[in-house]
Amino acid sequence: MTVRLLLPDELEAELRQIGATRYHNLHPFHRLLHDGKLNQGQVQAWALNRYYYQSQIPAKDATLLARLPTAELRREWRRRLVDHDGDGSVPGGVARWLKLAEGVGLDPALVESTSAILPATRFAVDAYVHFVRDRSVLEAVASSLTEMFSPTIIAERVSGMLAGYAWITPETLAYFTPRLTQAPQDSEFALGFVKKHADTVERQQQVLAALRFKCDVLWSQLDALYLAYVAPGLVPPGAFNPATQS
Ligand SMILES: O=C(O)c1cc(C(=O)O)c2c(n1)C(=O)C(=O)c1cc(C(=O)O)[nH]c1-2
């Protein structure tokens, strides 16, 4: 099949198609989580592992920030660091995720240590950080485009979890509220950048591959959670084990 140069809007349609078929809202673990089908230990395992993803987001944004060529681009990307790290007065996303973890009954010190995460969580998240560090700026920006699809899953998750788990409160899920405005702002900028700069067949194929890669990063974290905490229940040595907690 010959691949031709796409118009910017055709490129956007292909990117959206990747989301429609590969984004992690489709994963069976998320279906169980959002439908209220998990027990507290399984929800804790999700929150504890996902903390590692949150904690590394500022690291990946900082490596990209260092390589951005203009003040305008750096200003735009710097906002993400503040969103995740806070500004010293308002807590950022990483601190808010720790509150979520505490709200589902975890010891925040254990979560913050990241010592009990699944090996596959670490490998997947580190692969994302390294991808952003090692690939072109265009591919790095494109890899953030899963955020185009996150407002829908966040809305579904918050309403599903509040309806499905009596022990989860709106305060516990407060992490997600600012994301509903931050993610669209982030992804609108990233999408505009990608549509403008992916101006050769090769670059267009690179950005499509970057988004597929990122979907794989998110998907494989849920595969690992499913294998360890749903079925067949293979908890790796040293990883969080709800059966021996509390
Ligand atoms: O709740 C979710 O399903 C979800 C998905 C994603 C994503 O699609 O990568 C992000 C987030 N949340 C999120 O909270 C977040 O801070 C974030 C940053 C990024 C990124 O790639 O820079 N993705 C996401």
The ligand as an SDF file (V2000), in Angstrom:
LIG
                    3D

 24 26  0  0  0  0  0  0  0  0999 V2000
   -7.2810    9.1790   33.4410 O   0  0  0  0  0  0  0  0  0  0  0  0
   -6.8440    8.8600   32.3310 C   0  0  0  0  0  0  0  0  0  0  0  0
   -7.3120    7.9210   31.6820 O   0  0  0  0  0  0  0  0  0  0  0  0
   -5.7020    9.6460   31.8230 C   0  0  0  0  0  0  0  0  0  0  0  0
   -5.1520    9.4050   30.5790 C   0  0  0  0  0  0  0  0  0  0  0  0
   -4.0340   10.1600   30.1670 C   0  0  0  0  0  0  0  0  0  0  0  0
   -3.5340    9.8320   28.8230 C   0  0  0  0  0  0  0  0  0  0  0  0
   -4.3760    9.5630   27.9490 O   0  0  0  0  0  0  0  0  0  0  0  0
   -2.3360    9.7760   28.6110 O   0  0  0  0  0  0  0  0  0  0  0  0
   -3.4840   11.1340   31.0330 C   0  0  0  0  0  0  0  0  0  0  0  0
   -4.1430   11.3220   32.2690 C   0  0  0  0  0  0  0  0  0  0  0  0
   -5.2160   10.6040   32.6350 N   0  0  0  0  0  0  0  0  0  0  0  0
   -3.6920   12.3080   33.2120 C   0  0  0  0  0  0  0  0  0  0  0  0
   -4.3030   12.4670   34.2810 O   0  0  0  0  0  0  0  0  0  0  0  0
   -2.5440   13.0610   32.9290 C   0  0  0  0  0  0  0  0  0  0  0  0
   -2.1330   13.8720   33.7560 O   0  0  0  0  0  0  0  0  0  0  0  0
   -1.8710   12.8520   31.7010 C   0  0  0  0  0  0  0  0  0  0  0  0
   -0.7270   13.4290   31.1820 C   0  0  0  0  0  0  0  0  0  0  0  0
   -0.5210   12.8040   29.9860 C   0  0  0  0  0  0  0  0  0  0  0  0
    0.5830   12.9920   29.0160 C   0  0  0  0  0  0  0  0  0  0  0  0
    0.7640   12.1240   28.1800 O   0  0  0  0  0  0  0  0  0  0  0  0
    1.2980   14.0110   29.1310 O   0  0  0  0  0  0  0  0  0  0  0  0
   -1.4890   11.8940   29.7510 N   0  0  0  0  0  0  0  0  0  0  0  0
   -2.3350   11.9150   30.7890 C   0  0  0  0  0  0  0  0  0  0  0  0
  1  2  2  0
  2  3  1  0
  2  4  1  0
  4  5  1  0
  4 12  2  0
  5  6  2  0
  6  7  1  0
  6 10  1  0
  7  8  2  0
  7  9  1  0
 10 11  2  0
 10 24  1  0
 11 12  1  0
 11 13  1  0
 13 14  2  0
 13 15  1  0
 15 16  2  0
 15 17  1  0
 17 18  1  0
 17 24  2  0
 18 19  2  0
 19 20  1  0
 19 23  1  0
 20 21  2  0
 20 22  1  0
 23 24  1  0
M  END
$$$$
